[in-house]
């Protein structure tokens, strides 16, 4: 009996939320502006300007590499730099 009452209450809460959501959708649908937008890639002038701008930029292979940062040192994957040496202390 407890589960039946729980299901009835849950269903009624769900129905109230659905009704509020539906009514809000219908009210806001009337208030929305009705205009068509166009994406910039539909505009021929935009495409011409974009092609001109891209052609005037240097190609990636023409650019000089960034020499501000040093190259990373090579790291051997089989050797762990933090691993202790296998040699005993007397051999060093």
C-alpha positions as a Markdown table, in Angstrom:
| # | Residue | x | y | z |
|---|---|---|---|---|
| 1 | Unk | 0.0 | 0.0 | 0.0 |
| 2 | Unk | 2.9 | 2.4 | 0.8 |
| 3 | Unk | 4.4 | 1.8 | -2.7 |
| 4 | Unk | 1.0 | 2.5 | -4.3 |
| 5 | Unk | 0.7 | 5.9 | -2.6 |
| 6 | Unk | 4.3 | 6.7 | -3.4 |
| 7 | Unk | 3.7 | 5.9 | -7.1 |
| 8 | Unk | 0.5 | 8.1 | -7.1 |
| 9 | Unk | 2.4 | 11.0 | -5.5 |
| 10 | Unk | 5.3 | 10.7 | -7.9 |
| 11 | Unk | 3.1 | 10.5 | -10.9 |
| 12 | Unk | 1.1 | 13.6 | -9.8 |
| 13 | Unk | 4.3 | 15.6 | -9.3 |
| 14 | Unk | 5.5 | 14.5 | -12.7 |
| 15 | Unk | 2.2 | 15.5 | -14.2 |
| 16 | Unk | 2.3 | 19.0 | -12.6 |
| 17 | Unk | 5.9 | 19.6 | -13.9 |
| 18 | Unk | 4.9 | 18.4 | -17.4 |
| 19 | Unk | 1.9 | 20.7 | -17.4 |
| 20 | Unk | 3.9 | 23.7 | -16.2 |
| 21 | Unk | 6.6 | 23.0 | -18.8 |
| 22 | Unk | 4.0 | 22.6 | -21.6 |
| 23 | Unk | 2.2 | 25.8 | -20.7 |
| 24 | Unk | 5.4 | 27.8 | -20.5 |
| 25 | Unk | 6.5 | 26.5 | -23.9 |
| 26 | Unk | 3.2 | 27.6 | -25.5 |
| 27 | Unk | 3.3 | 31.0 | -23.9 |
| 28 | Unk | 6.9 | 31.7 | -24.9 |
| 29 | Unk | 6.3 | 30.4 | -28.4 |
| 30 | Unk | 4.1 | 33.4 | -29.1 |
| 31 | Unk | 6.6 | 35.8 | -27.7 |
| 32 | Unk | 9.6 | 34.6 | -29.7 |
| 33 | Unk | 10.8 | 36.9 | -32.5 |
| 34 | Unk | 10.3 | 35.4 | -36.0 |
| 35 | Unk | 13.3 | 36.3 | -38.1 |
| 36 | Unk | 15.7 | 34.3 | -40.1 |
| 37 | Unk | 19.4 | 34.5 | -39.4 |
| 38 | Unk | 22.1 | 33.6 | -41.9 |
| 39 | Unk | 25.4 | 32.0 | -41.0 |
| 40 | Unk | 28.5 | 33.9 | -42.1 |
| 41 | Unk | 29.6 | 31.1 | -44.4 |
| 42 | Unk | 26.4 | 31.7 | -46.5 |
| 43 | Unk | 27.5 | 35.3 | -47.3 |
| 44 | Unk | 29.5 | 35.5 | -50.6 |
| 45 | Unk | 31.3 | 38.8 | -49.5 |
| 46 | Unk | 32.4 | 37.1 | -46.3 |
| 47 | Unk | 33.8 | 34.1 | -48.2 |
| 48 | Unk | 35.7 | 36.4 | -50.7 |
| 49 | Unk | 37.2 | 38.4 | -47.8 |
| 50 | Unk | 38.2 | 35.2 | -46.0 |
| 51 | Unk | 39.8 | 33.7 | -49.1 |
| 52 | Unk | 41.8 | 37.0 | -49.6 |
| 53 | Unk | 42.9 | 37.1 | -46.0 |
| 54 | Unk | 44.0 | 33.4 | -46.0 |
| 55 | Unk | 45.9 | 33.8 | -49.3 |
| 56 | Unk | 47.8 | 36.9 | -47.9 |
| 57 | Unk | 48.9 | 35.0 | -44.7 |
| 58 | Unk | 52.3 | 33.2 | -44.9 |
| 59 | Unk | 52.1 | 29.4 | -45.3 |
| 60 | Unk | 53.0 | 27.3 | -42.3 |
| 61 | Unk | 56.2 | 26.0 | -43.9 |
| 62 | Unk | 57.3 | 29.7 | -44.6 |
| 63 | Unk | 57.1 | 30.5 | -40.9 |
| 64 | Unk | 60.3 | 30.3 | -38.8 |
| 65 | Unk | 60.3 | 27.7 | -36.0 |
| 66 | Unk | 60.1 | 29.0 | -32.4 |
| 67 | Unk | 63.6 | 28.9 | -31.0 |
| 68 | Unk | 62.8 | 30.5 | -27.6 |
| 69 | Unk | 62.3 | 27.2 | -25.8 |
| 70 | Unk | 65.1 | 24.6 | -25.6 |
| 71 | Unk | 64.5 | 21.2 | -27.0 |
| 72 | Unk | 63.6 | 18.6 | -24.3 |
| 73 | Unk | 66.4 | 16.2 | -23.4 |
| 74 | Unk | 66.2 | 12.6 | -24.6 |
| 75 | Unk | 65.0 | 10.2 | -22.0 |
| 76 | Unk | 65.7 | 6.5 | -22.1 |
| 77 | Unk | 62.6 | 4.7 | -21.1 |
| 78 | Unk | 64.5 | 1.7 | -19.7 |
| 79 | Unk | 66.4 | 3.7 | -17.2 |
| 80 | Unk | 64.6 | 5.4 | -14.3 |
| 81 | Unk | 66.6 | 8.6 | -13.3 |
| 82 | Unk | 65.3 | 8.2 | -9.7 |
| 83 | Unk | 66.2 | 4.5 | -9.4 |
| 84 | Unk | 69.1 | 3.7 | -7.1 |
| 85 | Unk | 72.3 | 2.3 | -8.6 |
| 86 | Unk | 72.7 | -1.5 | -8.5 |
| 87 | Unk | 76.4 | -1.1 | -7.5 |
| 88 | Unk | 77.3 | -1.4 | -3.8 |
| 89 | Unk | 78.6 | 1.7 | -2.1 |
| 90 | Unk | 82.1 | 0.3 | -1.7 |
| 91 | Unk | 82.5 | 0.0 | -5.5 |
| 92 | Unk | 81.9 | 3.7 | -6.2 |
